[in-house]
Amino acid sequence: MLITDPIADMLIRLQNAVLREQRCVNVPVSRIKRQIADILTREGYLDKVELDTEDGKSVQPMLSLTLKYVGKRPTLNGVKRISKPGQRVYVGYKDVQKVKNGLGISIISTSRGLMTGAEARKAKAGGELLCYIW
């Protein structure tokens, strides 16, 4: 199966896992997905991220993402892909907006690597607005 937008695939897998109240999601590994997963772990949306190379089912290594729950409520409630392969969205550091009045995060690809919107404003770095997470 050919996936044209691997970041959207990862985000949708996370959203579907939350809707089905699953604890763990497996996604094919790539450098940018690993960086997004590290940001989500640092911000408290994921519990842990592991590289699963001994799956046995697939040739490609997989990232095993463990969702974080507080009681029975997931910390990740929604995702929205902003910049897509067919339509890129770029923002300056002054134009980075808060997500859900500060209850969510935006992930931005800058020249200094991936960072949250708050980190991009602090570092005065604009870039491609990848997604919103809340």
C-alpha positions in Angstrom: 0.0 0.0 0.0 1.4 3.4 -1.0 0.9 6.1 1.6 1.3 9.6 0.2 1.3 11.4 3.6 3.0 9.4 6.3 2.6 12.1 8.9 -1.2 12.2 8.4 -1.2 8.4 8.6 0.6 8.5 12.0 -1.8 11.1 13.3 -4.9 9.2 12.1 -3.6 6.0 13.7 -3.2 7.9 17.0 -6.7 9.4 16.7 -8.3 6.0 15.9 -6.5 4.3 18.8 -7.9 7.0 21.2 -11.4 6.5 19.8 -11.1 2.7 20.3 -9.5 3.2 23.8 -6.3 1.3 22.8 -3.1 1.6 24.8 -0.6 1.0 22.0 -0.2 1.9 18.3 2.4 0.7 15.9 3.5 3.0 13.0 6.2 2.5 10.4 9.4 4.3 11.5 10.9 7.3 9.9 13.1 10.1 11.3 10.3 12.8 11.3 7.8 10.4 12.9 10.3 9.6 15.6 10.8 13.4 16.2 7.0 13.9 16.4 6.7 11.0 18.8 9.5 12.5 21.0 7.7 15.8 21.1 4.4 14.2 22.0 6.1 12.2 24.8 7.8 15.4 26.1 4.5 17.3 26.1 2.6 14.5 27.9 0.4 13.0 25.2 2.3 9.7 24.9 3.6 7.5 27.7 6.6 6.0 25.9 8.0 5.4 22.5 9.9 2.2 21.6 11.6 1.0 18.4 10.2 -2.4 17.6 12.6 -4.2 15.1 11.7 -7.8 16.0 8.0 -7.7 15.0 8.2 -10.8 12.8 5.2 -9.7 10.8 6.8 -6.9 8.8 10.2 -6.2 7.3 10.2 -2.5 8.1 10.9 -1.5 11.7 7.9 -0.1 13.6 7.5 2.6 16.3 5.5 1.4 19.2 3.6 4.4 20.7 2.0 3.9 24.1 -0.8 6.4 24.7 -1.1 8.1 28.0 -4.4 8.0 30.0 -5.4 9.8 33.2 -7.9 7.5 34.7 -10.0 6.4 31.7 -9.6 9.7 29.9 -6.9 10.0 27.2 -4.5 13.0 27.3 -4.7 13.1 23.5 -8.1 14.2 22.4 -7.7 15.4 18.8 -5.3 16.0 15.9 -5.5 18.1 12.8 -3.0 18.0 9.9 -2.4 21.5 8.6 0.4 21.4 6.0 -0.1 18.7 3.5 2.1 17.5 0.6 -0.2 19.3 -1.9 -0.5 22.5 0.1 2.3 23.6 2.4 1.5 26.1 5.1 4.3 28.3 6.4 4.2 30.6 9.4 6.6 33.2 10.9 7.3 33.0 14.6 5.0 36.0 15.2 2.1 34.2 13.5 2.2 31.0 15.5 -1.1 30.8 17.3 -2.1 29.0 20.5 -4.1 25.8 20.0 -7.4 25.6 22.0 -6.5 28.6 24.1 -3.2 27.1 25.2 -4.6 23.6 25.9 -3.0 22.1 22.8 0.3 22.3 20.9 1.3 23.0 17.3 4.3 21.2 15.8 6.4 23.2 13.4 9.3 22.1 11.2 11.9 24.8 11.4 15.5 25.1 10.2 16.5 24.1 13.7 14.4 20.9 13.6 10.9 20.1 14.8 9.6 22.0 17.8 6.3 23.1 19.4 4.8 26.4 18.6 5.8 27.8 22.0 9.4 26.7 21.5 9.3 28.3 18.0 8.0 31.6 19.3 10.7 31.6 22.1 13.5 30.7 19.6 12.1 33.2 17.0 12.0 30.6 14.4 9.2 30.2 11.8 8.7 27.3 9.5 6.2 24.7 8.1 3.2 24.2 10.4 2.7 20.5 10.4 -0.2 19.8 12.8 -2.2 20.7 15.8 -2.5 18.4 18.8 -5.0 18.8 21.7 
